[in-house]
């Protein structure tokens, strides 16, 4: 049992004195077993540090974020897109002025 909430005259939430029954007779949904969100990439050289030569034709060099992260070589598909997005996210400044 949990306490239900109601608003006072000013719009603030206040707990009620009377508890409310929150049990349900419905069955819980069965979730599939957890696994990786994306499949692993098996392209040779994908994710290698970008200081050396291009590992394979078609590999894309993705620069690191501006905070000094190293660049890496990725395959031209999904991996390079994910790497660019991660570098972009690392470059976002938080309210305190530091990086996320």
C-alpha positions as CSV (number, residue, x, y, z in Angstrom):
1,X,0.0,0.0,0.0
2,X,1.2,3.5,-0.8
3,X,-0.2,6.9,0.0
4,X,-2.0,8.6,-2.9
5,X,-1.3,12.2,-3.6
6,X,-3.5,15.3,-3.9
7,X,-2.9,19.0,-4.5
8,X,-3.6,21.7,-2.0
9,X,-5.1,25.1,-2.8
10,X,-1.8,26.5,-4.0
11,X,-1.2,23.5,-6.4
12,X,1.5,21.7,-4.3
13,X,1.3,17.9,-3.9
14,X,0.4,16.7,-0.5
15,X,0.1,13.0,0.7
16,X,-3.4,11.9,1.6
17,X,-3.9,10.5,5.0
18,X,-5.8,7.5,3.6
19,X,-3.6,4.8,1.9
20,X,-4.6,3.5,-1.5
21,X,-4.4,-0.2,-2.6
22,X,-2.0,-0.5,-5.6
23,X,-1.9,-4.2,-6.3
24,X,-2.9,-5.6,-9.7
25,X,-4.2,-9.0,-10.6
26,X,-2.7,-8.8,-14.1
27,X,0.3,-11.0,-14.8
28,X,3.7,-9.3,-15.1
29,X,5.0,-9.0,-18.7
30,X,7.8,-11.5,-19.4
31,X,10.8,-9.6,-20.8
32,X,13.3,-11.3,-23.2
33,X,16.7,-12.0,-21.8
34,X,19.0,-9.0,-21.9
35,X,21.8,-8.9,-24.4
36,X,23.9,-6.3,-26.2
37,X,22.0,-3.3,-27.6
38,X,23.9,-3.6,-30.9
39,X,25.8,-6.5,-32.4
40,X,29.6,-6.5,-32.2
41,X,31.5,-5.4,-35.3
42,X,33.9,-8.0,-36.7
43,X,35.6,-5.8,-39.3
44,X,39.3,-6.1,-38.9
45,X,40.8,-2.9,-37.6
46,X,37.5,-1.3,-36.6
47,X,38.0,0.7,-33.4
48,X,41.8,0.8,-33.7
49,X,43.6,3.9,-32.6
50,X,43.8,6.5,-35.4
51,X,47.5,7.4,-35.0
52,X,48.7,4.7,-37.4
53,X,47.9,4.1,-41.1
54,X,44.5,3.2,-42.4
55,X,44.0,-0.5,-41.4
56,X,41.8,-1.4,-44.4
57,X,40.4,0.4,-47.4
58,X,37.0,2.0,-46.6
59,X,37.9,2.6,-42.9
60,X,36.9,6.1,-41.7
61,X,39.0,8.0,-39.2
62,X,36.8,9.6,-36.6
63,X,38.5,12.4,-34.6
64,X,38.2,12.2,-30.8
65,X,36.4,14.9,-28.8
66,X,37.9,18.2,-28.2
67,X,38.8,17.3,-24.6
68,X,41.8,15.3,-25.9
69,X,40.4,11.9,-26.7
70,X,42.3,10.0,-29.4
71,X,40.9,9.5,-32.9
72,X,40.1,5.9,-34.0
73,X,39.5,4.0,-37.3
74,X,36.0,2.6,-37.8
75,X,34.2,0.8,-40.6
76,X,32.2,3.2,-42.8
77,X,28.8,2.1,-41.5
78,X,27.2,1.9,-38.1
79,X,30.4,2.0,-36.1
80,X,31.6,5.4,-37.5
81,X,28.2,6.9,-36.9
82,X,28.1,5.7,-33.3
83,X,31.7,7.0,-32.7
84,X,30.8,10.4,-34.2
85,X,27.7,10.6,-32.0
86,X,29.7,9.7,-28.8
87,X,32.4,12.3,-29.6
88,X,29.7,14.9,-30.1
89,X,28.1,14.0,-26.8
90,X,31.4,14.2,-25.0
91,X,31.9,17.7,-26.3
92,X,28.7,19.1,-24.8
93,X,29.4,21.4,-21.9
94,X,27.3,21.1,-18.7
95,X,25.9,24.0,-16.8
96,X,29.0,24.1,-14.5
97,X,31.2,24.7,-17.6
98,X,32.8,21.2,-17.6
99,X,32.2,18.5,-20.1
100,X,29.5,15.9,-19.7
